């Protein structure tokens, strides 16, 4: 079996730093990675999106994501709050959550895994490193991983 | 990657385990594959029970590759023991199986699988999988202490 691209993998990015989200989008575009990206700017919006509430009710334009790329330090609800909510909610519990944070504080890493993060990535400092990281992320999660079927 | 990392493989097919070992060696990856042949052995290994009590020879692994269909104790039972009874919440456990049954996939994630792979059935696919696993987990992912 040659590894295949599973049907369009969509990633929801929750990050209050619009520039970081833009850099991810740009890197994905540049490397022509087979990913769909949707983004929200804080933890409360992330939960609204996942639950299909308010402006995210239309699943045609806001599909339930294959996985969540989650920043930790965000206004309103933090990444830890979102993680707790997701793991406590039947129907969301199986969603793979990858932390994408500028913190490499062992306490944050420890806590994220304790609360059920699938993986923990640190935001790279250069565009080159970001591209390499996104390529590894795409190859791992999109080519090889099988996701639970969404909502 | 400076120091050698340990990966625990729980898989009842010894030939497949050897193929995986070969793929790791071919890729020149500095990782050590520790092989156990069923779910009970996987639990014994993780808890450091005999014959795995010597942590120099059988170090606690960085990640686990777990088959689902195994004698004595299957992969689902291992997952729930690891996450609940033993409380190893931070250990990445990647299911590696023949099944692409959506019910198996859902159940595995619900029981706390980190990720779910279908076994490649060619040498090429195996090599690529090892390469991708290594790049993602051992180069980019941050582990808890």
Interface residues (C-beta under 8 A of the other chain):
Chain A: X1 X2 X3 X93 X94 X96 X104 X106 X109 X110 X113 X114 X116 X118 X119 X120 X121 X122 X133 X136 X137 X139 X140 X141 X143 X144 X145 X146 X147 X148 X149
Chain B: X89 X90 X92 X100 X102 X105 X106 X109 X110 X112 X114 X115 X116 X117 X118 X120 X121 X122 X124 X125 X128 X129 X132 X133 X135 X136 X137 X139 X140 X141 X142 X143 X144 X145
